[in-house]
């Protein structure tokens, strides 16, 4: 299945369907609940950085969220949750939503994006080990899974420990 995905930022009309996508993509409600907790946190939520990928029939197939985090005192973004309905997985819906969210962050003047995720998946977007920027998570994780992306390599990237929004529970 080759699909031309339509990407756009979420609207209030999408909230229930975004929850459904997250519930379908993950074995528990943890990620769906996390999205709602982040949406309710004015220090974490950034309007315009919650993106969906729609199938040609208008179904929301993929989702990507960027929220405010910090590296020591410097602002950064955390990517996640990212989710794709099972029937659309491996067809580009997740990649389309992630690329759109990263483009939106770049347009807002953001620079640093962090993700804890699959070491084989996220490098396609330009992510590399966060340790390469002297950035570390506040928990133990194998180096290859904690990744960073400088949206503008000419700008400085802060070093230090990541501070996630309270909703992440770390």
N, C-alpha and C positions, 0 to 999 in steps of 0.2 A: 504494500500500500504506500504510494507516494502521495503526500498531501501538501497542499499549499495552505499553511497555517496563517490565520489572521491573528496578530498579537495586538493587545491593547491593555491599558491599565484597568484595574478592577473598577466596577461601579457598585453602588449599594444593591443593585438588582442581582449582582453576582454572588453575594455572600453565601447563600445557602448552597449554590452549586460548587463554589470553591471548597466548602466544607465536605461536600459529597466526593469531590475529587480526592481530597486528602484521606477521607475514610476508605475510599476504594483502593488507594495506592499503598496504604500501610496497614499492618496487622492490628493496630490498636488506634484509639482516638487521640493518642498523644500529640501527633503533629497537627491534627485539626484543631485541638484545644489550644495548642501553642499559637497558631495563627490568630485565633480569636483573642488570646491574652495579649499578644503583641499589638493587635489592632486597637485594643483598649488602653495601651500605654503611650501617652503623648510624648514621652521622652524617647521611645523606640520607633514609633510609627512615623513614616515619612510619606505623605500623600504622593501618589504617582510612582511608587516603587513596588507595588503589588501588581503582577502581570499575569495575564491569562493567554493561552493559545487556544483559539477556536478552530474546530473542524469546519468544513464548508457548510454543514447543516446548522451551525451556530452552537453546537455542543462545546462546552469548555472541556478540552481534552488535557491540557497541561497548565501548570501553575508554578510561578517562582516569586519569592518574596525576599526583599532586601530591607533590613531594619538597622537602626542606629546601634552601634556598639562603639567601644573605644579601645585604643591601644595605649595603655597608661592613660594620659589625659587627652590624647589626640582622637578626633572623630574618625570613625571607619564605618563600614557596613558589614553586616553578617548576611550571607546568602543562605536561605533556608527557612522554612521547608520549601523544597521543590517536589512536585508531585505530578504524576501522569496517570490517568485512568488506565487500568490494565489492558483494555482492548486497543489503546493507542500507544502503548509502550513500544519503544524501538522504531518509531516512525517519525521522530523529530519534533514532537510536540513539546517535550521538556526543553530541548535545545533552543527551540524558537522562543519560548517564554523566558529562558535564562538570558539569551542574547538581547532580547527586548528590554529586560530589566537592567542589564548592564549598560546598554545604550542610554536608557533613561537616567541612570545614575551619572554617567559621563556628562550628559546634557545639564544636569543639576550642579555640576562642578565637583562632584565627589571624586575621590581618587583611590582609596584603598578598600578592597572587598576581600573578606575572609570567608572561607568555607571549610567545614569539617565534612569530608565525604570521600567518595570512591576515587582512589588515586589514578584509576584508569580512565575515568569519565571527565573530570573537571579540567585537566590540562588542555583539552580541546578548545577551551575558552581563554586560555592564557594563564591559568593558575599554575603555580609552582609551590614547593614547600615554603611555608611561612618562615621557617627557620632561616631561609636564605635572606630574609629581611630582619633577622634577629627578633622575630615575633613569636611568642609562645602562648599556648592556651593555658587557662588556669587549672588544668587537669592533665593527667598523664594520657597520652595518646601517641601511637607510632607516628614518627615525623612525616611520613608520606601522606597521611590522611588530613593533616592540618595545612591548608593551602591559602595562599595570598595572591592577589592580582592588583597591580598598580594600573589604574585606568589611563594614567598619563605618566609614562616612565620618566619624563623630564622633571616631575615634581618629587620632592622628598617624601619618603615613606617613614612613618614613625616606627621605632623599635620599642619592645616592651611586652607586657602581658595583656592579653585580651580581656576586656571586661564586657561581658554580655548583658543584655537587658535581664531584669529579674525573672521574667517569664521563662527563660531558659533553665532556671534552677541551678545554675553553677556559679 
